[in-house]
Amino acid sequence: MPMPVSPYRDLDRPPLSARALERALIVPGGLWRRLDLRAETESTNADATGAARDGEPEGLVVVAEWQDSGRGRLGRRWVSPPGAGLTLSVLLRPGDQAPQRSWPAVPRTRWGWLPLLTGVAVGEAVDRVAGLHATLKWPNDVLVRQPQPGGAMGRGAEGKCAGVLAEVAADAVVVGVGLNVTTRADELPPTDGLPATSLRLAGSSSADRDPLLRALLRGLAGWYGRWRAASGDAEECGLLAAYRGACATIDRMVSVQVPGGGAVTGRARTVDADGQLVIRREDGTEARVSAGDVLHVR
C-alpha cells in the first residue's frame, strides 16, 4: 500500500509549530490574541475576513503552510509551495476605541496607511532576520537585490520577495502578507513587472521561517500600537519617516497605472502624509496618486 504524500516531505522546509509561536506571540498585554495555523487553506485573507464578519475581536493571526487561492493586488494570484514562504493575514479593528491601551478610534480616512505600515514591518523583519537590505515599492511591495551573474551580491536587479494586500471587512481591516523565503527559481510565478524572488535566492543568511514570522508580527504590533496611539497620524508616530526612508520608489522615474484606466508618468517626488505618491510630471505639474500599479521606469 503506497504511503500518503506529505506536504512536508521537503526536509529543507519544516512546518511551523503552533505551540511555539503561541508561547512567543500571545502574551499578556500583547496585540495578538489568537493564532490559527493551518496546513492548507484557500486564502488566509478570506479566512480572516470571514472571522471579522462573525465578530472576531482584533488580534487574530491566520497562517497557512499552503494556500491555493491566494490573491495579490489587482487580483493577481499569489501561490507558494508548502513551507516555502510565509502566508498570513491579521485582523485589525482600528475604528474601535481601546481604553485599556489608551488608543482612540482611528478615522477611516487614515486606514489606508495599514498596508504601508505592514510593508515597513515586513522590510524590517527581512533586514533583521534574513540579513538582507529590503526596500519598498510604493505602495506595499517588498524588494531585495538579487545576486549578479557569477555570484556577486548587493548590486543585482531588484526582485519582489513579498507583497501586502489589505481589505476592509465591515468595521475591520484584514491585512495579508505573502513572503517568499526558500522558494526556488523554478517555483516562482511569472510576473509582468519586477521579477519575483525569494530570500534564499537573494542570499539570505537564514531560511528559518519561525524567527522571521515572530519578528514580522512583533514589528507589526509595535508599529500598529504607535499608529493607533497617534490616532492614525503617520507623521506623528514616525511611520511616515520610516516609510520614506525605506521607499525605493521615491526619486525614481515611474509610470503608474491608476484605477479606471490611464497612467501617470513622471518622477516620484515623495510620499505625503496621507500615504499618496506625489509625482512630478515633465511639464512641472504634480499629481497625487492614492492607488495604482507602479512601474519603475529607470
Backbone hydrogen bonds in HBPLUS format (Angstrom, degrees):
<---DONOR---> <-ACCEPTOR-->    atom                        ^
c    i                          cat <-CA-CA->   ^        H-A-AA   ^      H-
h    n   atom  resd res      DA  || num        DHA   H-A  angle D-A-AA Bond
n    s   type  num  typ     dist DA aas  dist angle  dist       angle   num
A0009-ARG N   A0006-SER O   3.32 MM   3  5.44 140.0  2.50 119.5 114.4     1
A0013-ARG N   A0010-ASP O   2.93 MM   3  5.55 164.1  1.96 120.8 125.1     2
A0021-LEU N   A0017-SER O   3.05 MM   4  6.23 164.4  2.08 152.4 157.1     3
A0022-GLU N   A0018-ALA O   2.85 MM   4  5.98 159.7  1.89 152.8 158.4     4
A0023-ARG N   A0019-ARG O   3.08 MM   4  6.29 160.0  2.12 147.0 151.9     5
A0024-ALA N   A0020-ALA O   3.15 MM   4  6.34 149.0  2.25 141.6 149.7     6
A0025-LEU N   A0021-LEU O   2.86 MM   4  5.91 150.9  1.95 152.9 160.5     7
A0026-ILE N   A0022-GLU O   2.95 MM   4  5.20 156.8  2.00 133.6 140.8     8
A0030-GLY N   A0027-VAL O   2.95 MM   3  5.32 160.3  1.99 136.6 137.5     9
A0033-ARG N   A0059-GLY O   2.85 MM  26  4.82 157.5  1.90 118.4 126.1    10
A0034-ARG N   A0059-GLY O   3.38 MM  25  6.46 166.4  2.40 131.1 130.3    11
A0061-VAL N   A0034-ARG O   2.89 MM  27  6.23 150.6  1.98 161.0 170.5    12
A0036-ASP N   A0061-VAL O   2.78 MM  25  6.08 169.0  1.79 170.5 172.9    13
A0063-VAL N   A0036-ASP O   2.92 MM  27  6.18 162.9  1.95 145.4 149.9    14
A0038-ARG N   A0063-VAL O   2.76 MM  25  6.11 168.3  1.77 163.6 167.1    15
A0065-GLU N   A0038-ARG O   2.90 MM  27  6.41 154.0  1.97 159.0 167.4    16
A0041-THR N   A0066-TRP O   3.01 MM  25  6.54 141.6  2.17 150.2 161.4    17
A0068-ASP N   A0041-THR O   3.16 MM  27  6.79 139.7  2.33 141.1 152.1    18
A0069-SER N   A0042-GLU O   2.74 MM  27  4.77 138.0  1.92 140.8 141.3    19
A0047-ASP N   A0043-SER O   3.03 MM   4  6.31 154.3  2.10 144.3 151.6    20
A0048-ALA N   A0044-THR O   2.92 MM   4  6.13 164.7  1.94 151.8 155.1    21
A0049-THR N   A0045-ASN O   2.80 MM   4  5.91 153.6  1.87 147.0 155.2    22
A0050-GLY N   A0046-ALA O   2.96 MM   4  6.09 158.6  2.01 145.6 150.6    23
A0051-ALA N   A0047-ASP O   3.08 MM   4  6.37 153.1  2.15 142.4 149.9    24
A0052-ALA N   A0048-ALA O   2.89 MM   4  6.15 151.2  1.97 145.2 153.2    25
A0053-ARG N   A0049-THR O   3.04 MM   4  6.33 157.4  2.09 150.4 155.5    26
A0054-ASP N   A0050-GLY O   3.09 MM   4  6.30 129.1  2.37 135.8 149.2    27
A0054-ASP N   A0051-ALA O   3.11 MM   3  4.99 132.4  2.34  92.3 105.8    28
A0056-GLU N   A0051-ALA O   2.92 MM   5  5.31 163.4  1.95 151.4 147.0    29
A0055-GLY N   A0052-ALA O   3.03 MM   3  5.20 160.4  2.07 107.1 111.7    30
A0059-GLY N   A0091-LEU O   2.99 MM  32  5.77 172.8  1.99 163.7 161.3    31
A0091-LEU N   A0060-LEU O   2.99 MM  31  5.25 152.6  2.06 148.9 153.0    32
A0062-VAL N   A0089-SER O   2.84 MM  27  5.23 170.1  1.85 160.7 164.0    33
A0089-SER N   A0062-VAL O   2.84 MM  27  5.23 147.3  1.95 146.5 156.7    34
A0064-ALA N   A0087-THR O   2.98 MM  23  5.64 164.6  2.00 161.2 164.9    35
A0083-GLY N   A0065-GLU O   3.18 MM  18  5.28 157.9  2.23 134.7 138.7    36
A0078-TRP N   A0070-GLY O   2.95 MM   8  4.95 156.7  2.00 113.5 116.0    37
A0072-GLY N   A0076-ARG O   2.46 MM   4  4.88 161.0  1.49 150.9 155.3    38
A0076-ARG N   A0073-ARG O   3.23 MM   3  5.92 172.5  2.24 120.2 122.5    39
A0084-ALA N   A0081-PRO O   3.09 MM   3  5.47 165.1  2.11 136.7 135.4    40
A0181-VAL N   A0084-ALA O   3.03 MM  97  5.78 145.2  2.15 135.3 144.9    41
A0182-THR N   A0084-ALA O   2.79 MM  98  4.97 158.8  1.83 145.3 152.1    42
A0086-LEU N   A0179-LEU O   2.86 MM  93  5.08 155.1  1.92 144.4 152.7    43
A0179-LEU N   A0086-LEU O   2.90 MM  93  5.08 160.4  1.94 148.0 154.2    44
A0088-LEU N   A0177-VAL O   3.06 MM  89  5.42 164.2  2.08 154.2 159.3    45
A0177-VAL N   A0088-LEU O   2.76 MM  89  5.42 160.9  1.80 161.5 164.6    46
A0090-VAL N   A0175-VAL O   2.90 MM  85  5.40 152.4  1.98 140.8 148.2    47
A0175-VAL N   A0090-VAL O   3.02 MM  85  5.40 156.6  2.08 150.3 156.6    48
A0092-LEU N   A0173-VAL O   2.88 MM  81  5.22 167.0  1.89 158.3 162.3    49
A0173-VAL N   A0092-LEU O   2.81 MM  81  5.22 165.2  1.83 153.3 156.5    50
A0096-ASP N   A0093-ARG O   3.22 MM   3  5.84 169.2  2.23 119.3 122.6    51
A0106-VAL N   A0094-PRO O   2.85 MM  12  5.50 168.9  1.86 148.8 150.8    52
A0098-ALA N   A0103-TRP O   2.90 MM   5  4.92 175.4  1.90 149.3 149.9    53
A0101-ARG N   A0098-ALA O   2.91 MM   3  5.54 152.2  1.99 119.4 127.8    54
A0103-TRP N   A0098-ALA O   3.07 MM   5  4.92 175.6  2.07 131.7 131.0    55
A0102-SER N   A0099-PRO O   3.04 MM   3  4.65 151.6  2.13  95.2 104.2    56
A0110-ARG N   A0107-PRO O   2.93 MM   3  5.71 166.0  1.95 123.4 128.1    57
A0111-TRP N   A0108-ARG O   3.07 MM   3  5.16 161.9  2.10 108.4 114.1    58
A0113-TRP N   A0110-ARG O   3.19 MM   3  6.00 170.7  2.19 121.5 124.0    59
A0114-LEU N   A0111-TRP O   2.99 MM   3  5.74 167.7  2.00 124.7 128.4    60
A0117-LEU N   A0113-TRP O   2.77 MM   4  5.94 160.2  1.81 161.7 168.4    61
A0118-THR N   A0114-LEU O   2.94 MM   4  6.13 157.0  2.00 148.4 154.3    62
A0119-GLY N   A0115-PRO O   2.96 MM   4  6.19 152.0  2.04 139.9 147.5    63
A0120-VAL N   A0116-LEU O   3.04 MM   4  6.40 151.0  2.13 148.0 155.0    64
A0121-ALA N   A0117-LEU O   3.11 MM   4  6.48 157.6  2.16 147.5 153.2    65
A0122-VAL N   A0118-THR O   2.88 MM   4  6.18 158.7  1.93 156.5 162.2    66
A0123-GLY N   A0119-GLY O   2.96 MM   4  6.11 168.0  1.97 150.0 153.5    67
A0124-GLU N   A0120-VAL O   2.97 MM   4  6.18 157.7  2.02 150.3 156.2    68
A0125-ALA N   A0121-ALA O   3.04 MM   4  6.24 153.0  2.12 143.8 150.9    69
A0126-VAL N   A0122-VAL O   2.97 MM   4  6.26 157.7  2.02 155.0 161.0    70
A0127-ASP N   A0123-GLY O   2.95 MM   4  6.20 160.5  1.99 148.5 154.0    71
A0128-ARG N   A0124-GLU O   2.94 MM   4  6.08 165.4  1.96 149.1 152.8    72
A0129-VAL N   A0125-ALA O   2.86 MM   4  5.80 171.5  1.87 153.2 156.2    73
A0130-ALA N   A0126-VAL O   3.00 MM   4  5.01 132.7  2.23 119.4 133.6    74
A0205-SER N   A0130-ALA O   2.94 MM  75  5.36 168.1  1.95 143.8 143.6    75
A0135-THR N   A0143-LEU O   2.98 MM   8  5.16 156.8  2.04 138.3 145.7    76
A0143-LEU N   A0135-THR O   2.78 MM   8  5.16 173.2  1.78 150.7 153.0    77
A0136-LEU N   A0246-ALA O   2.88 MM 110  5.82 153.0  1.95 141.9 143.5    78
A0248-ALA N   A0136-LEU O   2.75 MM 112  5.54 149.0  1.84 139.7 150.4    79
A0137-LYS N   A0141-ASP O   2.87 MM   4  5.05 160.0  1.91 139.2 146.1    80
A0141-ASP N   A0137-LYS O   3.09 MM   4  5.05 177.2  2.09 152.8 151.9    81
A0142-VAL N   A0162-ALA O   2.94 MM  20  4.97 172.4  1.95 136.0 138.1    82
A0161-CYS N   A0142-VAL O   2.95 MM  19  5.91 154.0  2.02 153.3 161.8    83
A0162-ALA N   A0142-VAL O   3.41 MM  20  4.97 153.1  2.49 138.4 135.8    84
A0144-VAL N   A0159-GLY O   2.96 MM  15  5.55 155.2  2.02 155.4 163.2    85
A0159-GLY N   A0144-VAL O   2.87 MM  15  5.55 149.3  1.96 154.3 163.8    86
A0146-GLN N   A0157-ALA O   2.93 MM  11  5.63 168.5  1.94 156.4 159.5    87
A0148-GLN N   A0152-ALA O   2.68 MM   4  5.06 161.2  1.71 159.3 162.5    88
A0151-GLY N   A0148-GLN O   2.93 MM   3  5.62 146.6  2.04 146.6 146.3    89
A0160-LYS N   A0195-PRO O   2.84 MM  35  6.21 156.2  1.90 151.7 157.6    90
A0197-THR N   A0160-LYS O   2.92 MM  37  5.62 151.2  2.00 141.3 135.9    91
A0180-ASN N   A0161-CYS O   2.86 MM  19  5.41 168.2  1.88 168.7 170.8    92
A0163-GLY N   A0178-GLY O   3.05 MM  15  5.53 147.3  2.16 144.8 154.9    93
A0178-GLY N   A0163-GLY O   3.11 MM  15  5.53 160.8  2.15 155.5 158.8    94
A0165-LEU N   A0176-GLY O   2.95 MM  11  5.07 158.5  2.00 138.2 144.1    95
A0176-GLY N   A0165-LEU O   2.70 MM  11  5.07 175.7  1.70 153.5 154.8    96
A0167-GLU N   A0174-VAL O   2.82 MM   7  5.27 156.2  1.88 151.1 159.3    97
A0174-VAL N   A0167-GLU O   2.82 MM   7  5.27 170.9  1.83 162.8 163.6    98
A0169-ALA N   A0172-ALA O   2.85 MM   3  5.13 159.9  1.89 133.5 140.2    99
A0172-ALA N   A0169-ALA O   2.91 MM   3  5.13 154.7  1.98 122.4 130.5   100
A0199-LEU N   A0180-ASN O   3.12 MM  19  6.41 154.6  2.19 128.4 133.1   101
A0200-ARG N   A0181-VAL O   2.85 MM  19  6.03 151.4  1.94 163.8 171.8   102
A0187-GLU N   A0184-ARG O   2.92 MM   3  5.25 157.0  1.97 112.8 120.4   103
A0188-LEU N   A0185-ALA O   3.38 MM   3  5.54 163.7  2.41 105.5 110.2   104
A0202-ALA N   A0198-SER O   3.05 MM   4  6.25 141.3  2.20 144.1 154.8   105
A0204-SER N   A0199-LEU O   2.85 MM   5  5.17 148.1  1.95 142.6 145.3   106
A0203-GLY N   A0200-ARG O   2.94 MM   3  5.13 161.6  1.98 109.7 114.8   107
A0213-LEU N   A0209-ARG O   2.83 MM   4  5.99 158.0  1.87 156.7 161.5   108
A0214-ARG N   A0210-ASP O   3.00 MM   4  6.27 163.0  2.03 155.4 160.4   109
A0215-ALA N   A0211-PRO O   2.96 MM   4  6.04 163.7  1.98 143.5 147.9   110
A0216-LEU N   A0212-LEU O   2.96 MM   4  6.10 155.5  2.02 144.5 151.7   111
A0217-LEU N   A0213-LEU O   2.98 MM   4  6.15 172.3  1.99 155.6 156.7   112
A0218-ARG N   A0214-ARG O   2.91 MM   4  6.00 158.7  1.95 151.0 157.6   113
A0219-GLY N   A0215-ALA O   2.90 MM   4  5.89 157.8  1.95 142.3 149.0   114
A0220-LEU N   A0216-LEU O   2.87 MM   4  6.04 155.7  1.93 147.2 154.6   115
A0221-ALA N   A0217-LEU O   2.93 MM   4  6.04 159.0  1.97 141.4 147.1   116
A0222-GLY N   A0218-ARG O   2.97 MM   4  6.17 154.6  2.03 144.7 151.6   117
A0223-TRP N   A0219-GLY O   3.01 MM   4  6.24 168.1  2.02 154.1 156.0   118
A0224-TYR N   A0220-LEU O   2.87 MM   4  5.93 161.3  1.90 150.2 156.4   119
A0225-GLY N   A0221-ALA O   2.94 MM   4  6.01 156.5  1.99 144.6 150.6   120
A0226-ARG N   A0222-GLY O   3.15 MM   4  6.42 159.6  2.20 147.2 152.0   121
A0227-TRP N   A0223-TRP O   2.91 MM   4  6.07 161.4  1.94 151.8 157.5   122
A0228-ARG N   A0224-TYR O   2.81 MM   4  5.96 160.0  1.85 151.3 156.7   123
A0229-ALA N   A0225-GLY O   2.96 MM   4  6.08 161.9  2.00 145.8 150.9   124
A0230-ALA N   A0226-ARG O   3.17 MM   4  6.34 133.2  2.40 136.4 147.6   125
A0230-ALA N   A0227-TRP O   3.23 MM   3  5.19 133.5  2.46  93.8 106.1   126
A0232-GLY N   A0227-TRP O   2.74 MM   5  4.91 156.7  1.79 161.9 155.5   127
A0231-SER N   A0228-ARG O   2.97 MM   3  5.07 153.9  2.04 117.7 116.8   128
A0233-ASP N   A0230-ALA O   3.04 MM   3  5.37 157.4  2.09 111.6 118.7   129
A0237-CYS N   A0233-ASP O   3.22 MM   4  6.45 160.0  2.26 156.0 160.6   130
A0239-LEU N   A0234-ALA O   2.96 MM   5  4.92 110.7  2.46 147.4 158.8   131
A0240-LEU N   A0234-ALA O   2.95 MM   6  5.11 167.4  1.97 120.8 120.2   132
A0238-GLY N   A0235-GLU O   3.31 MM   3  5.35 157.3  2.36 102.7 109.4   133
A0242-ALA N   A0238-GLY O   3.11 MM   4  6.31 159.1  2.16 147.6 153.7   134
A0243-TYR N   A0239-LEU O   2.83 MM   4  6.02 161.0  1.86 156.1 161.0   135
A0244-ARG N   A0240-LEU O   2.94 MM   4  6.12 170.4  1.95 153.5 156.4   136
A0245-GLY N   A0241-ALA O   2.94 MM   4  6.05 155.5  2.00 144.4 151.5   137
A0246-ALA N   A0242-ALA O   3.19 MM   4  6.37 135.0  2.40 139.4 149.5   138
A0246-ALA N   A0243-TYR O   3.12 MM   3  5.27 134.3  2.34 100.7 112.8   139
A0247-CYS N   A0243-TYR O   2.98 MM   4  5.94 122.7  2.32 147.5 162.9   140
A0247-CYS N   A0244-ARG O   3.34 MM   3  5.14 146.9  2.46  95.5 104.8   141
A0252-ARG N   A0249-THR O   3.05 MM   3  5.47 143.8  2.19 141.5 137.1   142
A0251-ASP N   A0268-ALA O   2.56 MM  17  5.12 161.7  1.59 155.2 157.7   143
A0268-ALA N   A0252-ARG O   2.83 MM  16  5.54 168.3  1.85 164.1 161.6   144
A0297-VAL N   A0253-MET O   2.76 MM  44  5.34 148.7  1.86 141.7 148.7   145
A0254-VAL N   A0266-GLY O   2.80 MM  12  5.70 168.2  1.82 173.9 173.8   146
A0266-GLY N   A0254-VAL O   3.08 MM  12  5.70 157.7  2.13 156.3 161.5   147
A0255-SER N   A0295-LEU O   3.01 MM  40  5.21 148.0  2.11 141.9 151.6   148
A0295-LEU N   A0255-SER O   2.92 MM  40  5.21 148.0  2.03 140.7 151.1   149
A0256-VAL N   A0264-VAL O   2.83 MM   8  5.11 166.5  1.84 143.8 148.0   150
A0264-VAL N   A0256-VAL O   2.90 MM   8  5.11 149.6  2.00 135.2 144.2   151
A0257-GLN N   A0293-ASP O   2.95 MM  36  5.06 161.4  1.99 146.6 143.4   152
A0293-ASP N   A0257-GLN O   2.91 MM  36  5.06 156.9  1.96 140.4 145.4   153
A0258-VAL N   A0262-GLY O   3.21 MM   4  6.04 152.1  2.29 138.1 146.5   154
A0261-GLY N   A0258-VAL O   3.10 MM   3  5.82 144.9  2.23 145.8 146.8   155
A0267-ARG N   A0280-ARG O   2.98 MM  13  5.24 155.0  2.04 147.0 142.1   156
A0280-ARG N   A0267-ARG O   2.84 MM  13  5.24 167.3  1.86 151.4 150.6   157
A0269-ARG N   A0278-VAL O   2.69 MM   9  5.54 149.7  1.78 155.9 166.3   158
A0278-VAL N   A0270-THR O   2.89 MM   8  5.36 177.2  1.89 159.9 159.5   159
A0272-ASP N   A0276-GLN O   2.90 MM   4  5.43 155.0  1.97 152.2 157.1   160
A0275-GLY N   A0272-ASP O   2.92 MM   3  5.33 162.9  1.95 119.3 122.2   161
A0277-LEU N   A0289-VAL O   2.91 MM  12  5.14 154.6  1.98 152.8 149.5   162
A0289-VAL N   A0277-LEU O   2.90 MM  12  5.14 166.7  1.92 146.9 149.8   163
A0279-ILE N   A0287-ALA O   2.82 MM   8  5.20 170.2  1.83 159.8 163.0   164
A0287-ALA N   A0279-ILE O   2.84 MM   8  5.20 155.2  1.90 148.5 157.0   165
A0281-ARG N   A0285-THR O   2.82 MM   4  5.50 156.6  1.87 167.3 173.7   166
A0284-GLY N   A0281-ARG O   3.01 MM   3  5.37 161.1  2.05 114.4 118.2   167
